[in-house]
Amino acid sequence: MMRQPITLVALTALLLLAGCGPLVQIGGNAKPPVSLLTLRASAAPLPYAGPAKLTDSIGVDLPDVPGALQTLRLPVTTSDSEITYLVGATWAEQPNRQFQRLLADTLAAHGLAVIDTHQSAASPARTLSGTLRECGLDVRGAAVVRIRYDAQLATPGNRGAPVALRRFEVTEPAGDQRPPAIAAALNRAANRIAGDVADWAKSGG
């Protein structure tokens, strides 16, 4: 049986595909990072001690973030109108997700009944939400790491209830600007803010 000749249209399609390179690329050419950076609560949650009153419960929402923090890279503020990213610094997970867990663990360590709304059908009496506006290195003057969290404490489903608003901001010196040292400074700053947030939430906002 004679082979059918390749038509001009089919030949053109093959050439176009060849020019596009592989359709699926596994792994890529980039080298894997030497290590991944994390945020972790320094205060351990209290051990489970039986049922908690639903009226004392609190949920922690995932903080919103600006575009500069929607990445696994660590931002460096170099001027009032410019940022870069720290070479060699890669988060294990986006910082707002890590900060959410750190907040929840710290609230629990302060004796608050934290409800994970993704794993429980119960709705918490109050919800902590907000925006993680800054989480990175600032070299506009003396190098510091800065975390800024604009928090909201509200009662879900109760439109008449007041909403408590507060800004939390902490800086830590950043003498060593290598990624592990910056991540450690950010972790200290995050834990300081989380402690302040827990005290604020425990007092009723």
N, C-alpha and C positions, 0 to 999 in steps of 0.2 A: 504494500500500500504506500502510495506517495504521500509525503508530508505536505500539509497545506502551507503555502508561503505566508510569512508574517506580514500582516497588513501594515500600511503606513501608520494607521492610528495606534495599533498595538506597539509598534516600534517606538513611536513618540512617547507613549506612556512609560515604557521601560526605561527610556533615557531620562525622563523626568524623575522617576523614582531613584535611579542611580545617582542623580545629582543631589537629591535630598539627603543622601546618607542613610544609615540604618533607621528603621522606623521605631525600634525599641532599643534603648540603651540601658543596660543594667550596671549599676554601680557608678558609672561616670568615670571621668579621668582625674577628678579631684582626690587628693590624699585625705584619708580620714583624719579627724582631729586627734591630737595627742591625748586630750582629755575633754570631758564635757563638764560644764559649770552648773551648779545647783544652788538653790535656796532651801534651807531647812530650818524648822523651828528649833530653837535651843531649849525651850520649855516643853517637857513631855506632858501630854494630856493625862489628866487624872484617871486612875483605873475605874472601870465601870462599877457603880455602887448601887445598882437597882433603878427602878423607874424614876423618871424625872417629870416634873410638872410641865405640861405643854405650854402653859403660860410663861414659863421661864426659858423657853427654847429660842434658838436663833439660827438662822440660815445665813450662809456666806455665798454671795453670788460671785461669779467670775468678773473681775474688774475689767472695765473697758480700758483700751489703750490707744494712744495716737499711732499714726502710721510708722513712726520711727521704732516703735516697740513691737510691731507685728512681725517679728523675725526672731531667729535664733542668734543673731549677732548682737554685740554689746555696743550701744551708742556712746560716742565721745563728743561732748559739746565743745567745739573749738572757738566759736564766736556766737554773738547774739543771733546770727542768721545762718550758721553752718554747723553741721554735724558730720562726723566720720564714724567708722566702726573700728573697734579695737582689733588689731591683727592677731590672729590665733585664738580669739575668744569665741566659743560656741556654747550656747546654752543647751542643756539636755532637753529642755522643753521651754516653750515660750514663757517669759518671766511672769506674766499675769497669772498663768495657771499655777506656777510654783508659789507665787505670792498668795493666791487664794488658799492653797493647802496650808501654808505657813500661818495665815490668819486663823483658819479653822482650828489648827492644833493649839495655837496660843490662846484662843478664846476658851477652848476646852480645858487647857491647863489652868486657867483662871476660874474654873468652876462653872462655866456656862454650858448649858446643854445644847450642843451644836448638832443640828439635823442636816444630814445630806439629802437634799431634796431630790437627787437623782436616784436614790436607793430607798427612799421612804415615801409612803403614801401620805404621811402626816405633814401638814403645813406648819412651819414654825410661827411662833407668835410675832417675831420680829425678823426683819431681813436686813443684813448689812450688804450694801452695794456701793459702787463708786467707780472712780477712774484712777488708774495708776498712770499719772501724767509723766513722771520721770523715774528712770531706773538705770543709771549709767554713770559714766565718768565725766566730770566737768573740769576742763583745763583752761578756762578763761582767766583764772587767776592762779592762786595756789591750788594744786590738783586735789580734788575731792570727789568722792562718790556721793551721789544724791538720789534719794528716793522721795517722791512726793505722791501722796495718796489723798484724793478728795473723796471723803466718805459720806454716805447717807445711811441713816438708820430709820427704818420705817416699819409700820404695821400693815402687812398685806391685807387687802380687802376692806380696809377701813379708811375711806376717803376723808373722813373728818378728823382723823388723828394727825397730829403735827409730825413733820419730818425733821429729824435732827441732822444738821449739816456741819461738817468740820473738816478742815484741811490739816493733814499731818505731813510734816517734812523733816527729814533728818539728813545730815551730812556726816561723812567720816573722812579723815585724812587719807590721801592716796599717795604715799611716798613711793612705793613700789608699783609700777604700772604694768607689771606682767599680769596676764589673765588670772592665774590662781589667786594672786594677792588682791586684785580688784574684786573678784567674786567673793572672797572672804570678807572684804570691807562692806560690800553690798549686803552680804548675809547678816553682818552685825547691824547695819542700818535697818534692814527689813525687820529684824527681831525687835529692835528698839521701837519702831513704829507699831508693830503688832502688839507689843506690850501696852503702849499708849492707847491704841484702839480698844484693847480688851478692858482697860480701866474705864474708858469712856463708855463703852457698851454696858459694862456691869453697873455703872452709876445711873443708867437710864438714858444716856445721851444728853 
